[in-house]
Amino acid sequence: MFKILEKTFRAGTVTKDYPDGAAVSPAYRGQPRFDFANWRDPRSTASVCPTGAIEVSDSGQLRTVTVDYGHCIFCGECAGAASGGAVTVTPRFELAATRRSDLRVTAEYTLDSSGAQGALLRGPAEIGAKLKREIHRVLGRSLAIREVDAGSCNGCELEIVALNNSLYDIERFGIQFVASPRHADMLLVTGPVTRNMELALRKTYAATPDPKLVVAVGTCGIGGGIFGVNYATCGGVDQVVPVDVYIPGCPPRPEALLYGILLAVGRLGA
């Protein structure tokens, strides 16, 4: 017992003071950032995207480029394919949004008669511009979460489990995981919803008392990921039950999960 106490005192506090200390390693592969003004050929970049998160469409003398962070798995292939440093991978992870459309950014360019891309006509607004003071405002509230694996590869589950370790310690915010949806305020749903889990998810949602929140976790939870919609999967969680917050990533790191959960708590108290 005394040896355990001695080790505890020597280790000191190991819990991250997020959201006050949100720094991550510069090597962390987070949000790709696009320099739309200097992105000369989006087509070559879009061609290497494994999930189709980058779409390029031409119509007359107009080119529209759409980047969907809800489909992005943060693989970094786009940065390798783009010339002139037009695409860079950043360590940013605070991307959770309350509307699916907020995860899509669009830019428009002119096209000349030969089809060559010209000047940038309209660039996108920065996504995820949530004020941190709003998160601080809701930290004192309690929240009970029921996690639902609707068909995940369990990558997201590994990050969710980490929320309870001493490094992230989600319970310090009054947030805890519960075994029954009848005791839950929030459903944290992972994976593309498989056909076999569709009914189970609907029943879990119905069993959760109002007011309730649903958070779609990861690229699969947002839009089906690399699986999409097929004979075995329904696609994103919002194809089965309403979703209040979307957390991008493949998988999202624990801080990104915590950011999205705290964002959802703010909606619950609105």
N, C-alpha and C positions, 0 to 999 in steps of 0.2 A: 504494500500500500504506500509506504513512504517513498519507495523508488518511483512509483507512478507519479506521486505528487511532485517529486523532485524533477522528473522529466517534464511535467506540465509547466512548472514555473520556469524552467530553463527555456522551453520552447516559446513561452510568451504568447501573445496574440497572433494567430496565423490567419484569421478571417479577413478577407478583403473588405475594405470599407466602401464598397460600391453602394450608392452611386457617387459618393464623394471621390473615391479613387478608382476611376474606371479605366486606368491605363492597362493596355495589353502589350504583349511583345510586338516590336516593329515587324517581326517576321510572320506574325499571324496573318493568314490569308482571309481577308474580310471582303468588304464591298468593292467591286471593281468601279473605278471612277473613269468617266469618259470625258475627254476634252473634245466636245462636239464641234467647236469652232475649227479645230485642226485635224479632225478625223476625216481623212481624204477618201478612204475607200471602205465603208462599213460592210460591203458585201463579202469581202474576204474574211473579215472578222466573224460575220454571222455564219459563214459556212463551216467554221470549226466549233461552233457552240453545240455541245452534245444534247442540250435540252430545248433548243430553239428559243432561248431567252432573248435573242437579238433578231428582230425582224426588219427587213428592208423592202419597201414597196415603192415602185415608180409609177407615176400617173402624169402623162403629158410632160410638162416642164417642172414637175415637183417630185422630190424624193422625200419619203417619210421614214424615219428610223425610230423604232420603238425598242426600248430595253425594259424587260420585265424581271424585276428582282425577285418576284415570287416564283419564277421558274429557274432562277440562277442557282447553281450548286457551288459557286465560288471556286471553280476549278482553276481559273487563271489562264485558260487556253486563249481567251480573247486578247489578253495582254501580250501574249507571245506572237499572235498573228497580226496585231495592229502595228503599223509603221509609225516612226517618228514619236513614239511614246504617247500616242493619242489615248491609249487605254493603260491604266496602271491599277495594280491591286493595292488597296489600302487596308489598314487594320481595323477599319470602322465596322462596328457590329450593331450599333443602336439603330435598327432599321424597322422595328415593329410598327405596324400601322393599323388603324381602326377601320380603314376602308381598303378593299382589294385594289381599287384604282390608284391608290396612293403609291403602290409598289411599281407602277408603270410610268416611265418617263419617255417623252417623245420630242424629237427634233425634226425640223423640216429644212430642206436644202433646195436650191435651184438646180435645174439640169439644162445643159445646153443642147443644141440640136444633135450632137454626136452621142449624147447620153452621159457625158462626163459631169461629175458632180461639181457644183459651183458654190456660191456663198451660203452661209447659214442664215436662214430666214427667221427661224424661231427656235430658241433653245429651251430646254426643260427647266423647271424650278427644282431646287434642291429638295430631295425627299427626306422624310423623317424629321422635320424641324419641330420637335417637341421640346417645350421648355422644361428644364430640369427642376425648376421650382414647383412645377405641377406634381412631379414625382415625389419631391420632398413633402408636399402637402398631404399626400395620401399614405405616407409610411406608417402612420399610427393605426391604420385599420387592420382588422383581422380578415383572413380569407381561408376557406377550406377548399382544397383542390382534389378532384377525382381525375386521375390520369387514365386515358383510354387509348390503348394500342389498337388501331383499326386496320393494321396491316403493315406496320413499320418493319424495317430491317433491323431495328433496335439500336441504330446509331443515335437517334434522338433520345431514346430511353437512357442511354449511358450518360448523356449530358444532363438529363432531368434528375437522375439519381445523384449526380454530383452536387445538385443544389442543396442536398441535405448534409453534405460533408462539412467538416470544420472550416474549410477554406471559404465557402460561399454562405453556409448557415442561413438558409432561407427562413428558418423559424424565428430569427431575430426581428423579422418584420411582421410577425404575427401570422405568417403563412404556413399552413401545414397540409400534408396530404392525408386524405381519408379513404377508407376502404369502400364506402357505399356512396352512390350518387345522391341518396336521400339526405346525406349530411353535408353535401357539397354546395359551394357557391359558384364554382367554376369547373368546367370540363376542359382538360388539357389534352387535345387529341393529336395523335401522331399517325403518320403513314397515309398512303392513298387508301381510301375506304374500300376494302375488298367487298365483293358481293356477299361473302359469307358473314361479314361484320356489319353490313348495312342495317339490318334489323336490330342487331344488338346495340348499335350506336343510337338509333332512333328511340329504343326503349330506355337507354341510359339517359338520354336527353329528357324524355318524358318524366323519368323518375326524379330528376333534379328539381328541387323546389324553386319557384320564382321569388325574387329576381335572380336570374342566373346568367352566367357568361360562358362563352365558348371561345377557346383560343386554338387556332390551327397552327401546329408546330412544324416547321421545316418545309422544304420545297415540295415534298410529297403531300403534306397536309394542306398546302395552299392550292396546288393545282394538279396533283397527281404525280409530280416529278417526272422521272424518266419513264414511268409506267403509263401516265396519261389516263385515258378512258378506254377500256377494252372489255373483253368478255369476263375478266376476273376482277376488275376494279371500277369503281364509280368515279374516280378522280378525286378532286379536293373535298375537304370536309364540308364546304358550303354547298356542295351538291346534295347533301343529305340533311344537314341541320344548319340553322343560321349561325354565322360566325361574327364575333365582335372584334377580335384582334388577330392579325396575321403576323407570324414571326418567321422571317426568311432565314435560310441557312441549310446546309447539308453536311452535318447537322448544325443547328445554331449552338454557339458556345453558351455556357451557363449564364454569363452576364447578359447575353442577348435574350435568353429566356426570362431572366429576372426583369429586364427592362420591359419586355412585352407584358409580363404579368402585372407589374406595377402600373403600366399604362392601362391595363384592363381594370384594375382596382379603381383608377380615376374615373372610368366610365360608370362603374357600379355606383359611385357616390355622386354622379352628376344629377 
